[in-house]
Amino acid sequence: MTIKTNAVVAAALFTSTLVSASGTLKAADAPQPAAKPTAAGENKPASAQTGKVLEVLNASNYTYLRVDTGREKIWLAAPQLKIKSGEKVTFGAGLPMKNFESKSLGRTFDTVYFVERVAREGDKPTSQQVSQAAGQTLPEGHPKPSQDNGAAGAKIDFSRISKANGGQTIAEIYAQKTQLAGKKTAVRGKVVKYNSGIMGKNWIHLKDGTGSEGSNDLAVTTKSDAKVGDTLLVRGTVVTDKDYGYGYKYPVIIEDAEFTVEK
């Protein structure tokens, strides 16, 4: 959740230790991978919402707020701030974490939304807050789909991977990304990295043995489950220059894909 211009945030949410206007996130409260994706419509706040603070819990470098938006009651986690129950706040769409354990508080939240900033209603971010937010990335310990699992990829045999009928190889998708943008395509490859339940999506990285560094690894988002080593025939929409915020930035990605696991 943010007050910035991107679909999720204009700049990445956290540094590796969550450097913010108020401090540094310690490993004790660093978000870990969500156990399951957040279901559509399940306590998922829209961007630029307002709400009334019902409860405040202060951890080492985080403030946890239970907020009533008028439609639902949700938990937010923001860099530590001074705020009281009863105050109205403004916040944007953030990073949902299910079954998140705060070791500082000794408490597990069913769902908590990690946000860059919570503002009292009507407040505007200062220039210092804006500059400190720029360039931030995911907190320490959280998986980044943009990171390639090189070790897994190196052990996988791509020699039997053939080009999908009517589709492209991964190298071709990168080379033709301008022409393919917004269009459906098919691609066959092996899963070299998989993360589930991040921003309500499952994230797959595919390789097929084509391309070179920077054009040999294709990110795919999907609602379906996969595992490293699977051979997939993927069909989805090509999206270029996609920036989800939180350090999730891709020159090309296949979104909302469906796939078949092949033997």
Protein Blocks (a to p, Z undefined) as FASTA:
>chain_A
ZZbfbfkbmbdfbdfkopafkbccdfklgccddfbdcdehiapacehiadddfbdcddfk
bccddddehlaccddddddddddehiacddddddddehiacfklopacfbacddfbdcde
hiacdfklmmmmgopacdehiacfklccfklmmmpcfklpccdehiacfklmmmmmmmmg
opacddddddfbdcehiehiacddddehiacehiacccdddfbdcdehiacdddddddeh
iaebjoiacfbdcehiacdddZZ
